[in-house]
Amino acid sequence: MTAQPVLKTDLMQTRKVKPCLVSSELNRELNEELNKELNKELSKELKKSTQSKFSKAAEHYNTHANVQKHAATDLFKLIKPGFNKNKVCVDLGAGPLVNTHTLQSMFSSVVAIDLSLNMLQSSDLTTTKICADMDNLPLQANSVDVIYSNFAVQWSANFSTLMQSLYSILKPGGQAYISTVVEGSLNEIKTAFAALDSNSHINTFNSELHINQSVQNTGFIINSAKKCIYTDEYTTPLKAIASIKAIGATTQNHTNTRQGLLTKSALQKVCSAYPLINNKACVSYHVVLLSLQKH
């Protein structure tokens, strides 16, 4: 039996928008439309950057994604056994399909979706694979029984809108099992780079409060919502910093970022400022685990 074909979606090319100065009183609507367009362009650029970095990380992802594996295990524990046969499950943000195999043992059909084609193609697992943006999913309403998403939805351009989309896609009574990185993550790296400059060197993550409010506003029944802190330990600060790049998670979703590569002296300064615990350089992730159900 051969693997089913991957359906690749084309990301729109980013076009440059020239800035213009207009009167806020006479042209308020024009300003609003311009801001919307600029935000769209920034979102497209972020998606392209995210896709590129995760694609480059595909070959080494499994070796370094230790925290992600722990979160996946805890997320699997939320799935009730014994009622999943004849159900369709979507593995959203499937990456190199590290969790898809386990999902196949639970559900009759699993669809793996990821933004990175390289990630999907790095696995020879036989299942339906779709290369698509989670913020523009090619799935019909009321068509999926279960959505499983581990360490992925933090890359959505708008978490609240994504939740509405997932709610629509699920069948009545459908389940969603989601883990997402939240505010407080990568604080060790943030602290280390603060010794270098005032720019942000990590992503801005949603707060736990925003996650919970978005889920509630969508209409999901919250069967479980738990915050966990997962920590990786490294022998040196340099290895800790490199671990972020190894899993493709270096795309930054804001504009206050440092441009260009770090010099050797700058990198040494960052490493010297890295907070150590028992002579170990830790990288911590604050994660919310959700078990949700559609009415």
N, C-alpha and C positions, 0 to 999 in steps of 0.2 A: 504494500500500500504506500503510495507516494504522498509526500506532504502537500497540503493544499496551498495554492498560490497566495503570495503576499500581495495585498492591494495597496499600492503606494499612492498617497495623496500628495499633490504638488503644493508646496508652500509658496504663497504669492511672493514675488520679488518686492523688496522694500523700495519704495520710491521716495525721493527726497522732497520735502515740503519746505518751500521758502518761507521764512518768517515775514510777517507783515504787521504794520502798526495801524490800528484803526481806532476810531473813537468808541469808547465803551458805551457811551450813551446812544449814539446813532447806529452803532453796528454790533449791539450786544449779541444778537442771534448769530451773526457771522463769526464773532469770537468764539461762541460756544461750539459752532460747527468745526472751526479750525482746531480747537482743543481736542474735540473728538477724533479728528483725523490724525492729529499728532499722537494721541494716545494709541490709536490703532497701529500707527507706524512703529511706535516703541514696542507694542505688544508683538508685532510681527518680527521685529529685530530680536527680541528676547526669545521667541520661539525658535528662530533659526539658530541662535547661539546655543540654546539648550539642546536642540537636536544634534548640532555638530559636536558638542562636548560629550554627550552621552554616546554618540556613535564612536568617537575615538576611544572611549573607555570600555567599549563592549568586550574587548579581548581580555581585560584584566578585572572586570567587574566582580566576578564570582570570588576572586581571591581576596578582595579587600572589603566586600560588603558584609562585614561581620555583624554590625548593629542591625542592618536591614534583615538579616537572617533571624536574629533574636525576635525582632518585632513581628516578622512573618509567623514564627512559631506561636507567639502569643495571640496573634490574630486568628490563626487556625483553630485555637482552642475555643473561640467564641462561636464557631460553627457547630450547630447541634447535629450529631450524627443520626443517620437512620431515616431522614426524610428527603434526601437530596437526589435520589434516582429519578431519571426522566426530566431533570431540570437543566436549563441552559445557564451557564455561568460565564461572566466576562471577567477576565483578568486585566484590569485597567492599569496601564503603566507596567506592563509585564516584563519589560527589560529583556534579558536573555532567557526568559521563561523559567527562572529558578523556582517559581512557585506553581507554575502551570501543571507540572507533572503531578504534584500532590493534589491539585484541584481536579485533575482527571480521575483520580481514584475516588473522588467524592461525588462528582457530577457526571451525567451522561454526555454532556457536550460542553467544551470550554473554548471560548474565543479569546485569543491573546491580542491585546491592543497596546501599541506603543508608538511614541512620536519618532523613535529612531529605527530606521530600517535595518541598520547594522546590528542593533541589539536583537531584533527578531530573527535575523538570518544567522546569528551566531549559534543558534540552537537547531538541531536536526529533529527536534520533537515533532511528531505528527499531530497537528491541530490546526484549526483555522487561525490565521494570522492576519491582522489588519494594521497597516501603518497609518495612523491617524492622530490628529490633535484631540486631546480630551475635551477641549473647549469647543470642538465642532465635530461631535461624534456622528458617524454615519449609521446610526441605529434608530429603528422606528420606536415610537411610543408603545408602551405596554408589551414589549417583545422579549424581555430578559427576566429570568427568575431570580438570579443572584449576581451581585457585583462584588468582586474582591479587589481591593486596591491597597498595596503595601508600599509606603514611602514614595508616593507619586503625586498625590493631589496638591501638595504644596507648590507644584510647578504650574498650577492653573493660574490664568490671568485674573480670574475672579471666582473665589471659592463659593460665594453665595449663588452665583449664576450656575456654577457647575453642579451644586447640590440640586438645583431646580431641574437641570437636565437629567441627572441620574434618577431623580424621582419620577420624571416623565417616562424614561426608558423602562423602568421596572414595571412588572405586572402588579396588579393589586395583590397585596400580601407579600410582595417580593422583598428580599433581604439585601442589605448592603453591609459589607465588612470593610472598614477603612482605617488605615493608620496614616497619620499626617504629622509632619514635623511642625512644631509651634515655637513661639517666642521663648527665648532662653537658651536655644540650641547654639552650639559652637561658641559659647561665651569664652572659652579658653583662647581660641584663635582671635576673637575680638579683643580680648585683653592684651594679647601679645602685640597685635598690630597697632594698638593705641599708643605704644611707645614710639611708633614711627611717624604717624601723622593723624589728622582728625578725620580722614576719609573712612568710609565703611568698607570693610574687606570681606564681609559675609552677607548672605541674603537677609532680607527683612522677612520674617515669618509672621503669620497670623497669630494673634493671641488665642489662648484657650477659650476665652470668653466669646471672641468673634466666631470661632468654630462652633461652639454650642448654640449661639444665637442663630447662626445661619441654618443649622440643621433644624432647629425648632421652627424657624420661620418658614422653612420649606414644607413642613407638615409631617416630617418623619416621626414615627414612634421610636423613641430612644430606648432600646432594650439595655444598652450598656454604654457608658462613656467613662473611660479611665485614662488618666495621665501616667505615663511611665518615663523614667529617665534611663536611657541606655548609654553606656560608656565604653569606648575603646581605649586601650592603653598602648603606648608606643615607647620605645627605648629612648628616643630623642625627639625634640620639638620639630625638627625638620621632617621626620617620618610622619609625625602627626599632621603637619600641614600638607604634606604630599598625599596623605590618605584621602583628602577631599577631592583632589584632582583625579585620583585613581578611580573613583566611582562616578566621575563626570559631574560632580555637584558644585562646580565653580562659577556657573552662570549667576550673575548678580541682578536682582530684579528691581534696581533703583538706579538713580543717576549720580549719587554721591560716591563715586568709585575712583580709585587711583588708576591712572592710565600708565601703561607701559610695564615692562618687567622690573622686578626688584634688582638693585645692584647687590653685589656680594656683601658689602658693608651693611646695607639696609636689611638684608636677610639675617645677617648675624645679630643685628640689633633686635629684630623680631624674636629670634630664637632665644636670646638672652632674657627677654621679658616674658617668655612663655611660663605660665604658672605650672609648677611641678608638684605632684603628690607622690610621696615615697620614691622620689627620683624617677617618676614616670610622667610622660606627657600624655594627658588624657584629652579625648575629644568626646564631648557629651552631646546627646540629642534628646531634647524634650519632645515627647511624642504622645499624641492623643489616639487611643484605640476606640473605635466606634462600632457598635452593633446596632443597625437601624432596620426599620421595617416600614414599608409603604402601607398606608391604610387600604 
